Amino acid sequence: GHPRATPAGLPFVRDERVVAQLGLTTPGPYCVFTDIDDTLVASGGAKGGVKGSLAGYDFTYYPHEIYPGAAQFGLEVGRGMTSSTPPAQVLLSARPKLFSLSDTSPDVLAWKDVAEKNGVNWGIDVTGAKYGN
């Protein structure tokens, strides 16, 4: 197989000092659970948001655009200190009934693309998470 590399193309090196400092007894892989709205994807909400806050108001990205590096970050966190393939990432939302995911959703396809580029069988857990169902 290919030696594992960081997204910047640098070789991945497990630093035992970091492992000891953090007290990591289980180096991974891990199942990553994450919010989707304004965490992985720009929600495109209106100014004023919930109760007058700025939640969901991001001028930097188009509505529903996936934040750059979000999928790769999820894969790396899931791997932990290993080069193993982690379980599929589980997406959460405070408003799951407003959305649905399928095997052809842009989010799912973006995660599949990252998995392919990293040579792993990984992605979003569409079925188990029941996101939007």
DSSP file (Angstrom, degrees, kcal/mol; ACC not computed):
  #  RESIDUE AA STRUCTURE BP1 BP2  ACC     N-H-->O    O-->H-N    N-H-->O    O-->H-N    TCO  KAPPA ALPHA  PHI   PSI    X-CA   Y-CA   Z-CA
    1    1 A G              0   0    0      0, 0.0     3,-0.0     0, 0.0     0, 0.0   0.000 360.0 360.0 360.0 174.1    0.0    0.0    0.0
    2    2 A H        -     0   0    0      1,-0.1     2,-0.1   117,-0.1     3,-0.1  -0.611 360.0-108.0 -82.3 140.4    0.8    3.6   -0.1
    3    3 A P        -     0   0    0      0, 0.0     2,-0.1     0, 0.0    -1,-0.1  -0.471  44.9-102.9 -65.6 141.5    2.5    5.2    2.9
    4    4 A R        -     0   0    0      8,-0.1     8,-2.3    -2,-0.1     2,-0.3  -0.406  44.2-172.8 -68.6 138.7    0.0    7.5    4.7
    5    5 A A  B     -A   11   0A   0      6,-0.3     5,-0.0    -2,-0.1    -3,-0.0  -0.927  24.4-111.2-130.5 155.6    0.5   11.2    4.0
    6    6 A T    >   -     0   0    0      4,-3.5     3,-2.7    -2,-0.3     6,-0.1  -0.342  43.1 -98.0 -75.2 165.4   -1.1   14.3    5.5
    7    7 A P  T 3  S+     0   0    0      0, 0.0    -1,-0.1     0, 0.0    65,-0.0   0.791 127.5  59.0 -56.0 -26.0   -3.4   16.4    3.2
    8    8 A A  T 3  S-     0   0    0      2,-0.1    -2,-0.0     1,-0.0     0, 0.0   0.480 122.7-108.7 -80.8  -1.4   -0.4   18.7    2.6
    9    9 A G  S <  S+     0   0    0     -3,-2.7     3,-0.1     1,-0.3    -1,-0.0   0.487  75.2 136.0  89.3   2.5    1.5   15.7    1.2
   10   10 A L        -     0   0    0      1,-0.1    -4,-3.5    -5,-0.0    -1,-0.3  -0.539  65.3 -94.2 -81.6 150.1    3.8   15.3    4.2
   11   11 A P  B     -A    5   0A   0      0, 0.0     2,-0.5     0, 0.0    -6,-0.3  -0.373  38.5-118.7 -64.6 141.5    4.5   11.8    5.6
   12   12 A F        -     0   0    0     -8,-2.3     2,-0.5    -6,-0.1    -8,-0.1  -0.706  35.3-176.9 -81.7 124.9    2.3   10.9    8.5
   13   13 A V        -     0   0    0     -2,-0.5     2,-0.6     2,-0.0    -8,-0.0  -0.988  24.3-133.6-127.0 125.2    4.3   10.2   11.6
   14   14 A R        -     0   0    0     -2,-0.5     2,-0.9    67,-0.1     3,-0.1  -0.666  18.9-149.9 -77.1 120.4    2.8    9.1   14.9
   15   15 A D    >>  -     0   0    0     -2,-0.6     4,-1.8     1,-0.2     3,-0.8  -0.817   6.6-163.5 -96.2 104.8    4.4   11.2   17.6
   16   16 A E  H 3> S+     0   0    0     -2,-0.9     4,-2.5     1,-0.3     5,-0.2   0.752  87.4  63.7 -61.6 -24.9    4.5    9.1   20.8
   17   17 A R  H 3> S+     0   0    0      2,-0.2     4,-2.4     1,-0.2    -1,-0.3   0.908 104.8  45.6 -65.3 -40.1    5.0   12.2   22.9
   18   18 A V  H <> S+     0   0    0     -3,-0.8     4,-2.5     2,-0.2    -2,-0.2   0.912 111.4  52.2 -67.6 -42.8    1.6   13.5   21.8
   19   19 A V  H  X>S+     0   0    0     -4,-1.8     5,-2.0     1,-0.2     4,-0.9   0.929 113.3  44.4 -58.9 -46.0    0.0   10.1   22.4
   20   20 A A  H  <5S+     0   0    0     -4,-2.5     3,-0.4     1,-0.2    -2,-0.2   0.908 112.7  51.2 -65.9 -42.4    1.5   10.0   26.0
   21   21 A Q  H  <5S+     0   0    0     -4,-2.4    -1,-0.2     1,-0.2    -2,-0.2   0.885 115.0  42.1 -63.8 -39.2    0.6   13.6   26.7
   22   22 A L  H  <5S-     0   0    0     -4,-2.5    -1,-0.2    -5,-0.1    -2,-0.2   0.589 105.6-128.7 -84.3 -10.0   -3.1   13.1   25.7
   23   23 A G  T  <5 -     0   0    0     -4,-0.9     2,-0.7    -3,-0.4    -3,-0.2   0.866  36.6-177.5  66.7  35.6   -3.3    9.7   27.4
   24   24 A L      < +     0   0    0     -5,-2.0    -1,-0.2    -6,-0.2    -2,-0.1  -0.556  17.4 166.1 -72.6 112.0   -4.6    8.0   24.3
   25   25 A T  S    S+     0   0    0     -2,-0.7    -1,-0.2     1,-0.3    -2,-0.1   0.691  74.6  45.4 -96.7 -22.9   -5.3    4.4   25.2
   26   26 A T        -     0   0    0     -3,-0.1    -1,-0.3     1,-0.1    55,-0.1  -0.925  68.7-169.0-119.9 103.7   -7.4    3.8   22.1
   27   27 A P        -     0   0    0      0, 0.0    54,-3.6     0, 0.0    55,-0.4   0.539  45.4-155.6 -73.7  -4.8   -5.6    5.2   19.0
   28   28 A G        -     0   0    0      1,-0.3     2,-0.2    52,-0.2    51,-0.1  -0.628  63.3-147.9 117.5-178.5   -8.6    4.8   16.7
   29   29 A P        -     0   0    0      0, 0.0     2,-0.3     0, 0.0    -1,-0.3   0.562  52.5-172.5 -76.0 165.6  -10.3    4.4   14.4
   30   30 A Y        -     0   0    0     48,-3.6     2,-0.6    -2,-0.2    50,-0.1  -0.873  29.2-118.5-124.2 153.7  -13.3    6.3   15.7
   31   31 A C        -     0   0    0     -2,-0.3     2,-0.5    55,-0.1    58,-0.1  -0.860  35.4-145.9 -89.5 121.2  -16.9    6.8   14.6
   32   32 A V        -     0   0    0     -2,-0.6    58,-2.8    55,-0.4     2,-0.4  -0.786  14.2-169.3 -95.8 125.6  -17.2   10.6   14.0
   33   33 A F  E     +b   90   0B   0     -2,-0.5     2,-0.3    56,-0.2    58,-0.2  -0.942  18.0 168.4-108.0 133.1  -20.6   12.3   14.8
   34   34 A T  E     -b   91   0B   0     56,-2.4    58,-2.9    -2,-0.4     2,-0.1  -0.999  37.2-113.5-147.6 149.0  -20.9   15.9   13.6
   35   35 A D  E     -b   92   0B   0     -2,-0.3    58,-0.2    56,-0.2     5,-0.0  -0.436  23.4-159.8 -69.0 153.0  -23.5   18.6   13.1
   36   36 A I    >>> +     0   0    0     56,-1.7     5,-2.2     3,-0.2     4,-1.9   0.830  61.8  86.5-104.6 -46.0  -24.0   19.5    9.5
   37   37 A D  B 345S-c   41   0C   0     55,-0.4     5,-0.2     1,-0.3    19,-0.1  -0.422 117.3 -15.1 -66.2 118.8  -25.6   23.0    9.4
   38   38 A D  T 345S+     0   0    0      3,-2.9    -1,-0.3    -2,-0.3     4,-0.2   0.627 132.0  72.9  62.1  16.0  -22.9   25.6    9.5
   39   39 A T  T <45S+     0   0    0     -3,-1.6    -2,-0.2     2,-0.4    -3,-0.2   0.642 120.0   1.2-116.8 -50.2  -20.3   23.0   10.5
   40   40 A L  T  <5S+     0   0    0     -4,-1.9    27,-2.8     1,-0.3     2,-0.4   0.669 137.6  34.1-106.3 -28.9  -19.8   21.0    7.4
   41   41 A V  B   <S-cD  37  66C   0     -5,-2.2    -3,-2.9    25,-0.3     2,-0.4  -0.990  83.0-115.6-134.0 135.1  -22.1   22.9    5.0
   42   42 A A        -     0   0    0     23,-2.7    22,-3.4    -2,-0.4    23,-0.2  -0.577  25.6-153.9 -68.0 123.7  -23.0   26.6    4.8
   43   43 A S        -     0   0    0     -2,-0.4    -1,-0.2    20,-0.2    14,-0.1   0.789  15.9-139.1 -76.6 -26.7  -26.7   26.7    5.7
   44   44 A G        +     0   0    0      1,-0.1    13,-0.1    19,-0.1    -1,-0.1   0.789  39.1 169.4  74.7  25.4  -27.5   29.9    3.8
   45   45 A G        -     0   0    0     11,-0.9    13,-0.2     1,-0.1     2,-0.2  -0.149  37.0 -95.0 -67.1 167.5  -29.8   31.1    6.5
   46   46 A A    >   -     0   0    0      1,-0.1     3,-2.1    11,-0.1    -1,-0.1  -0.489  45.0 -89.1 -84.7 153.6  -31.2   34.6    6.6
   47   47 A K  T 3  S+     0   0    0      1,-0.3     7,-0.1    -2,-0.2    -1,-0.1  -0.363 117.8  37.3 -59.9 137.6  -29.6   37.5    8.5
   48   48 A G  T 3  S-     0   0    0      5,-0.4     4,-0.5     4,-0.1    -1,-0.3  -0.084  88.5-177.4 105.2 -33.1  -31.1   37.6   12.0
   49   49 A G    X   -     0   0    0     -3,-2.1     3,-0.9     3,-0.2     2,-0.4   0.130  50.9  -1.5  43.0-148.4  -31.2   33.8   12.1
   50   50 A V  G >  S-     0   0    0      1,-0.3     3,-1.9     5,-0.2     5,-0.3  -0.608 139.5 -13.7 -76.8 124.2  -32.7   32.1   15.2
   51   51 A K  G 3  S-     0   0    0     -2,-0.4    -1,-0.3     1,-0.3    -2,-0.1   0.832 128.1 -56.2  53.0  38.0  -33.8   34.6   17.8
   52   52 A G  G <  S+     0   0    0     -3,-0.9    -1,-0.3    -4,-0.5    -3,-0.2   0.525 104.2 131.3  79.4   4.9  -32.0   37.5   16.1
   53   53 A S  S <  S-     0   0    0     -3,-1.9    -5,-0.4    -5,-0.3    -1,-0.2  -0.222  70.1-113.4 -81.4 178.2  -28.5   35.8   16.2
   54   54 A L    >   +     0   0    0     -7,-0.1     3,-1.7    -5,-0.1    -5,-0.2   0.245  65.9 141.1 -93.9  11.9  -26.2   35.5   13.3
   55   55 A A  T 3  S+     0   0    0     -5,-0.3    -5,-0.2     1,-0.3     3,-0.1  -0.307  71.4  14.1 -57.5 132.6  -26.6   31.8   13.1
   56   56 A G  T 3  S+     0   0    0      1,-0.1   -11,-0.9    -7,-0.1     2,-0.6   0.668  95.9 117.4  78.9  17.4  -26.7   30.5    9.6
   57   57 A Y    <   +     0   0    0     -3,-1.7     2,-0.5   -13,-0.1    -1,-0.1  -0.851  30.2 157.5-122.3  95.2  -25.4   33.8    8.1
   58   58 A D        -     0   0    0     -2,-0.6     3,-0.5   -13,-0.2   -14,-0.1  -0.941  22.0-175.6-126.1 108.8  -22.1   33.2    6.3
   59   59 A F  S    S+     0   0    0     -2,-0.5    -1,-0.1     1,-0.2    -2,-0.0   0.668  78.7  71.4 -73.0 -17.0  -21.1   35.7    3.6
   60   60 A T  S    S+     0   0    0      2,-0.0     2,-0.3     1,-0.0    -1,-0.2   0.825 101.7  32.7 -73.1 -33.4  -18.0   33.6    2.8
   61   61 A Y  S    S-     0   0    0     -3,-0.5    -3,-0.2     4,-0.1     3,-0.1  -0.873  84.0-104.5-127.3 155.6  -19.7   30.7    1.1
   62   62 A Y    >   -     0   0    0     -2,-0.3     3,-2.0     1,-0.1   -20,-0.2  -0.400  57.2 -80.3 -70.5 153.3  -22.8   30.1   -1.0
   63   63 A P  T 3  S+     0   0    0      0, 0.0   -20,-0.2     0, 0.0    -1,-0.1  -0.317 116.7   9.6 -56.0 135.2  -25.8   28.5    0.6
   64   64 A H  T 3  S+     0   0    0    -22,-3.4     2,-0.3     1,-0.3   -21,-0.1   0.559  91.1 144.8  70.7  12.0  -25.4   24.7    0.9
   65   65 A E    <   -     0   0    0     -3,-2.0   -23,-2.7   -23,-0.2     2,-0.4  -0.641  53.6-119.8 -78.8 136.1  -21.8   24.8   -0.2
   66   66 A I  B     -D   41   0C   0     -2,-0.3   -25,-0.3   -25,-0.2     3,-0.1  -0.610  31.4-112.4 -76.4 130.6  -19.6   22.2    1.6
   67   67 A Y    >   -     0   0    0    -27,-2.8     3,-2.0    -2,-0.4     4,-0.3  -0.400  41.2 -97.3 -63.5 136.6  -16.8   23.9    3.5
   68   68 A P  T 3  S+     0   0    0      0, 0.0    -1,-0.1     0, 0.0    -3,-0.0  -0.287 106.1  10.6 -57.7 132.7  -13.4   23.1    2.0
   69   69 A G  T 3> S+     0   0    0     -3,-0.1     4,-2.6     1,-0.0     5,-0.2   0.408  88.7 122.2  83.3  -2.4  -11.6   20.3    3.7
   70   70 A A  H <> S+     0   0    0     -3,-2.0     4,-2.1     1,-0.2     5,-0.1   0.921  76.8  43.5 -61.5 -45.6  -14.6   19.2    5.8
   71   71 A A  H  > S+     0   0    0     -4,-0.3     4,-2.1     2,-0.2    -1,-0.2   0.924 114.8  48.6 -67.4 -44.2  -14.7   15.6    4.4
   72   72 A Q  H  > S+     0   0    0      1,-0.2     4,-2.5     2,-0.2    -1,-0.2   0.895 110.4  52.6 -62.6 -39.4  -10.9   15.1    4.7
   73   73 A F  H  X S+     0   0    0     -4,-2.6     4,-2.6     1,-0.2     5,-0.2   0.919 108.0  50.9 -61.8 -43.9  -11.0   16.4    8.2
   74   74 A G  H  X S+     0   0    0     -4,-2.1     4,-2.2     1,-0.2    -1,-0.2   0.890 110.7  49.0 -61.1 -39.7  -13.7   13.9    9.1
   75   75 A L  H  X S+     0   0    0     -4,-2.1     4,-2.1     2,-0.2    -2,-0.2   0.930 112.2  47.6 -64.6 -45.4  -11.7   11.1    7.7
   76   76 A E  H  X S+     0   0    0     -4,-2.5     4,-1.3     2,-0.2    -2,-0.2   0.899 112.6  47.9 -66.4 -40.6   -8.5   12.2    9.6
   77   77 A V  H  < S+     0   0    0     -4,-2.6     3,-0.2     1,-0.2    -1,-0.2   0.919 111.9  51.6 -64.6 -41.8  -10.4   12.5   12.9
   78   78 A G  H  < S+     0   0    0     -4,-2.2   -48,-3.6    -5,-0.2    -2,-0.2   0.857 107.0  52.7 -63.3 -35.7  -12.0    9.1   12.4
   79   79 A R  H >< S-     0   0    0     -4,-2.1     3,-1.7   -50,-0.2     5,-0.3   0.815  85.3-179.7 -68.2 -29.5   -8.6    7.5   11.7
   80   80 A G  T 3<  -     0   0    0     -4,-1.3   -52,-0.2     1,-0.2    -1,-0.2  -0.453  67.7 -21.3  63.4-131.8   -7.2    8.9   14.9
   81   81 A M  T 3  S+     0   0    0    -54,-3.6    -1,-0.2    -2,-0.2     2,-0.2   0.122 126.1  79.9 -96.7  19.9   -3.6    7.8   15.3
   82   82 A T  S <  S-     0   0    0     -3,-1.7    -3,-0.0   -55,-0.4   -54,-0.0  -0.625  75.7-133.3-115.9 176.0   -4.0    4.9   12.9
   83   83 A S        +     0   0    0     -2,-0.2    -3,-0.1   -55,-0.1    -4,-0.1   0.158  69.0 122.5-110.2  14.9   -4.1    4.5    9.1
   84   84 A S  S    S-     0   0    0     -5,-0.3    -2,-0.1     1,-0.1    36,-0.0  -0.289  73.6-102.1 -73.4 159.4   -7.2    2.3    9.4
   85   85 A T        -     0   0    0    -56,-0.1    -1,-0.1     1,-0.0     3,-0.1  -0.740  41.2-141.5 -81.0 123.0  -10.5    3.0    7.7
   86   86 A P        -     0   0    0      0, 0.0   -55,-0.1     0, 0.0    -7,-0.1  -0.316  27.1 -86.4 -79.1 166.7  -12.9    4.5   10.2
   87   87 A P        -     0   0    0      0, 0.0   -55,-0.4     0, 0.0   -57,-0.1  -0.284  64.7 -75.7 -62.2 159.8  -16.6    3.8   10.4
   88   88 A A        -     0   0    0      1,-0.1    36,-0.2   -57,-0.1     2,-0.2  -0.257  55.5-103.8 -58.4 145.4  -18.8    6.0    8.2
   89   89 A Q  B     -e  124   0D   0     34,-2.9    36,-3.2   -58,-0.1     2,-0.5  -0.489  29.6-140.5 -74.5 140.0  -19.3    9.5    9.5
   90   90 A V  E     -b   33   0B   0    -58,-2.8   -56,-2.4    34,-0.2     2,-0.4  -0.905  11.9-150.4-106.7 122.8  -22.7   10.2   11.1
   91   91 A L  E     -b   34   0B   0     -2,-0.5     2,-0.3    34,-0.3   -56,-0.2  -0.746  12.9-168.2 -94.8 139.1  -24.3   13.6   10.4
   92   92 A L  E     +b   35   0B   0    -58,-2.9   -56,-1.7    -2,-0.4   -55,-0.4  -0.855   6.5 179.4-122.4 157.3  -26.6   15.2   12.9
   93   93 A S        -     0   0    0     -2,-0.3    39,-0.1   -58,-0.2     4,-0.1  -0.984  36.4-136.8-155.4 148.2  -28.9   18.2   12.7
   94   94 A A  S    S+     0   0    0     -2,-0.3     3,-0.1     1,-0.2    -1,-0.1   0.636 112.9  40.4 -74.5 -14.4  -31.3   20.1   14.9
   95   95 A R    >   +     0   0    0      1,-0.1     3,-1.7     2,-0.0     4,-0.4  -0.365  68.4 150.1-128.7  54.0  -33.6   20.1   11.9
   96   96 A P  G >   +     0   0    0      0, 0.0     3,-1.1     0, 0.0    -1,-0.1   0.772  68.0  63.3 -63.5 -26.5  -33.3   16.6   10.3
   97   97 A K  G 3  S+     0   0    0      1,-0.2    -2,-0.0    -3,-0.1    -3,-0.0   0.668  95.7  60.9 -74.1 -13.2  -36.8   16.5    8.9
   98   98 A L  G <  S+     0   0    0     -3,-1.7     2,-0.3     2,-0.0    -1,-0.2   0.639 109.9  42.5 -82.6 -14.4  -36.0   19.5    6.6
   99   99 A F    <   -     0   0    0     -3,-1.1     2,-0.3    -4,-0.4    -6,-0.0  -0.821  61.3-167.4-128.3 162.8  -33.3   17.6    4.9
  100  100 A S        -     0   0    0     -2,-0.3     2,-0.4    33,-0.1    32,-0.2  -0.986   9.3-149.0-147.6 152.6  -32.7   14.2    3.4
  101  101 A L        +     0   0    0     30,-1.0     2,-0.3    -2,-0.3    29,-0.0  -0.940  17.7 170.7-121.1 144.1  -29.6   12.4    2.2
  102  102 A S    >   -     0   0    0     -2,-0.4     3,-1.7    25,-0.0     6,-0.3  -0.850  53.3 -89.6-138.4 176.7  -29.3    9.8   -0.5
  103  103 A D  T 3  S+     0   0    0     -2,-0.3    -2,-0.0     1,-0.3    23,-0.0   0.630 127.4  48.8 -65.5 -11.8  -26.4    8.1   -2.3
  104  104 A T  T 3  S+     0   0    0      4,-0.1    -1,-0.3     5,-0.0    -3,-0.0   0.309  80.6 122.3-110.4   7.2  -26.5   10.9   -4.9
  105  105 A S  S <> S-     0   0    0     -3,-1.7     4,-2.6     1,-0.1     5,-0.2  -0.417  72.2-120.3 -66.8 144.7  -26.6   13.9   -2.5
  106  106 A P  H  > S+     0   0    0      0, 0.0     4,-2.3     0, 0.0     5,-0.2   0.872 113.4  52.2 -53.9 -39.4  -23.7   16.4   -3.0
  107  107 A D  H  > S+     0   0    0      2,-0.2     4,-2.1     1,-0.2     5,-0.2   0.947 110.7  46.5 -62.7 -48.3  -22.5   15.8    0.6
  108  108 A V  H  > S+     0   0    0     -6,-0.3     4,-2.2     1,-0.2    -1,-0.2   0.904 113.1  49.6 -62.3 -42.1  -22.4   12.0    0.1
  109  109 A L  H  X S+     0   0    0     -4,-2.6     4,-2.2     1,-0.2    -1,-0.2   0.873 108.5  53.1 -65.9 -37.1  -20.6   12.3   -3.2
  110  110 A A  H  X S+     0   0    0     -4,-2.3     4,-1.9    -5,-0.2    -1,-0.2   0.902 110.4  47.3 -64.1 -40.6  -18.0   14.7   -1.8
  111  111 A W  H  X S+     0   0    0     -4,-2.1     4,-2.3     2,-0.2    -2,-0.2   0.892 110.9  51.8 -68.5 -38.6  -17.2   12.2    1.0
  112  112 A K  H  X S+     0   0    0     -4,-2.2     4,-2.6     1,-0.2    -2,-0.2   0.885 107.6  53.5 -63.0 -38.4  -17.0    9.4   -1.5
  113  113 A D  H  X S+     0   0    0     -4,-2.2     4,-2.4     2,-0.2    -2,-0.2   0.917 109.3  47.4 -63.0 -43.9  -14.6   11.4   -3.5
  114  114 A V  H  X S+     0   0    0     -4,-1.9     4,-1.5     2,-0.2    -1,-0.2   0.907 111.4  51.6 -63.5 -41.5  -12.3   12.0   -0.5
  115  115 A A  H  X>S+     0   0    0     -4,-2.3     5,-2.6     7,-0.2     4,-0.5   0.928 110.2  48.7 -60.9 -44.9  -12.5    8.3    0.3
  116  116 A E  H ><5S+     0   0    0     -4,-2.6     3,-1.1     1,-0.2    -2,-0.2   0.916 109.8  51.3 -61.9 -43.7  -11.5    7.4   -3.3
  117  117 A K  H 3<5S+     0   0    0     -4,-2.4    -1,-0.2     1,-0.3    -2,-0.2   0.776 114.2  44.9 -64.7 -25.5   -8.6    9.8   -3.2
  118  118 A N  H 3<5S-     0   0    0     -4,-1.5    -1,-0.3    -3,-0.3    -2,-0.2   0.410 112.6-119.2 -98.3   0.4   -7.4    8.2    0.1
  119  119 A G  T <<5S+     0   0    0     -3,-1.1     2,-0.3    -4,-0.5    -3,-0.2   0.839  71.8 120.7  68.2  34.0   -7.9    4.7   -1.1
  120  120 A V      < -     0   0    0     -5,-2.6     2,-1.0    -6,-0.1    -1,-0.2  -0.895  68.7-123.5-128.0 158.5  -10.5    3.8    1.5
  121  121 A N        +     0   0    0     -2,-0.3     2,-0.3    -3,-0.1    -9,-0.1  -0.828  67.3 121.2 -98.5  93.8  -14.1    2.6    1.6
  122  122 A W        +     0   0    0     -2,-1.0     2,-0.3   -10,-0.1    -7,-0.2  -0.943  18.7 118.2-151.9 161.9  -15.6    5.3    3.7
  123  123 A G        -     0   0    0     -2,-0.3   -34,-2.9    -8,-0.1     2,-0.4  -0.953  61.3 -24.9 171.3-148.1  -18.2    8.0    3.6
  124  124 A I  B     -e   89   0D   0     -2,-0.3     2,-1.6   -36,-0.2     3,-0.2  -0.796  52.8-124.6 -97.4 136.0  -21.4    9.2    5.3
  125  125 A D     >  +     0   0    0    -36,-3.2     4,-1.1    -2,-0.4     6,-0.3  -0.629  41.0 166.1 -79.2  88.3  -23.6    6.7    7.1
  126  126 A V  H  > S+     0   0    0     -2,-1.6     4,-0.7     2,-0.1     5,-0.5   0.907  71.8  39.1 -72.6 -43.0  -26.8    7.5    5.1
  127  127 A T  H  4 S+     0   0    0     -3,-0.2     3,-0.4     2,-0.2    -1,-0.1   0.948 118.1  43.4 -76.1 -50.8  -28.8    4.5    6.3
  128  128 A G  H  4 S+     0   0    0      1,-0.2    -1,-0.2     2,-0.1    -2,-0.1   0.833 112.5  51.9 -67.7 -33.6  -27.8    4.1    9.9
  129  129 A A  H  < S-     0   0    0     -4,-1.1    -1,-0.2     2,-0.1     3,-0.2   0.761  87.7-151.5 -75.4 -24.3  -28.1    7.8   10.7
  130  130 A K    ><  -     0   0    0     -4,-0.7     3,-2.3    -3,-0.4     2,-0.3   0.828  22.2-172.6  54.8  33.7  -31.6    8.1    9.3
  131  131 A Y  T 3   +     0   0    0     -5,-0.5   -30,-1.0    -6,-0.3    -1,-0.2  -0.418  69.9   0.7 -61.8 117.8  -30.8   11.7    8.5
  132  132 A G  T 3         0   0    0     -2,-0.3    -1,-0.3   -32,-0.2    -2,-0.1   0.506 360.0 360.0  82.0   4.6  -34.0   13.3    7.3
  133  133 A N    <         0   0    0     -3,-2.3    -2,-0.2    -4,-0.1   -36,-0.1   0.406 360.0 360.0-111.8 360.0  -36.1   10.1    7.7
